[in-house]
Amino acid sequence: MTPEKISKKNVYILTFHCAHNYGAVLQTYATLNFLRLHNYQVQVIDYRPKFLTKPFKRFRTKYYLARNPRLLIHRLFTEPRNLPQRFRLYKKFNSFIQTKLEPIPFGHIQPNSFIIIGSDQVWSKSLNNGHFDNTYLGDFPHHNDFQLIAYAASIGNSHLLESDWTLLKNKLEKFKALSLREASFQSLLEKNISLKATLVCDPTLLLEASDWEKLANESTIQIEGDYIIVYEVVESRAVKEFANKLSQQLHCKVINISSCITYRKNKQNYIQDASPADFIKLIKFAKFVVTSSFHGTAFSIIFRKNFYTISLSEGIDSRAKSLLTTIGLQNRLIQSDAPINLADINYLKPEKLLNEFRNISNNFLFSSLNDK
């Protein structure tokens, strides 16, 4: 679907664009480019709360001066070896953010505009020491004339008190339109504060494989021969063991995309400094994908890969489970000790269901971004 009429108003995206992880920057890239493909004037707001930027600042003296003596000795021994990779990865993410997202300061946004808040855990308390970040709830200094739209917003794993629901009701009633990424939050929102919201897909799924291939083509990374990609946000021995078992059956090597740079005795099968474009390319050309990550799952689906999403915990799995159930691939979410089925995935029905989900999401955005 395409919008019937393009609003002349500026559109701004407020999300977790500055977090140095693949999901955060790629979902921002997806929202930005999807709307630009449909001729909207869109920019990303360069809002950088400390709870997003602090975890990725590993060049600080305080990081090395751990209170635990054993940890201090370990870091003093290993970190000098990790620094080159850490610098490379830091530069790659910063370059992607500056050249592909091109964020602008809050002070440069025009009044009487649309602001899309999301995707990601923008309403999470647990990420911000038990507090909402009210900026993501529409509290902007010196401005109150924006039309607010929530796209695929989430509270993550936060446990909300009655007072939290009262605050959310007060803030979210100001929004022109609400959409969420999890069905569970959608139900809670209606049950607790009588607000209706649309369930929409993650922004990465708004773009087609051909759109992502353009980004993958910018990567220079090369892997010879067939390989299995393993991608985890939180590394797990169970996932590694499953991938090794699969490797024996497929007779190909395992390549780990690591989101955690750490000292490893055997670095041969680990890529610890992949750029966002490298990440896309590595999944696109993999023979098989093993992941415990939502975005590992999403890009496997986008590129029609054979894959398994390994179940680790309900909190981590909820997004992947919701997506896989929506498109009829719930059998790809398994326990690490489950038997392996090497038959190719038939994507005929899942792609039809995914396109229906995309259309719902497209309709939400296009109908929200009008001047009425």
Buried (B, 14 or more C-beta within 10 A) or exposed (E): EEBEEBBEBBBBBBBBBBBBBBBBBBBBBBBBBBBEEBEBBBBBBBBEBEBBEEEBEBEEEEEBEBEEEEEEEEBEEEBEEBEEBBBBBBEBBEEBBEEBBEBEEBEEBEEEBBBBBBBBBBBBBBBBEEEBBEBBBBEBEEBEEBBBBBBBBBBBBBEBEEEBBEBBBEBBEEBBBBBBBBBEBBEBBEEBBEBEBBBBBBBBBBBEEEBBBEBBEBBEBEBEEEBBBBBBBEBBEBBBEBBEBBBEEBEBBBBBBBBEBBEBEEEEBBBBBBBBBBBBBBBBBBBBBBBBBBBBBBBBBBBBBBBBBBBBEEEBBBBBBBBBEBBBBBEBBBEBEEEEEEEEBEBEEBEEBBEEBBEBBBBBBBEBBBEE
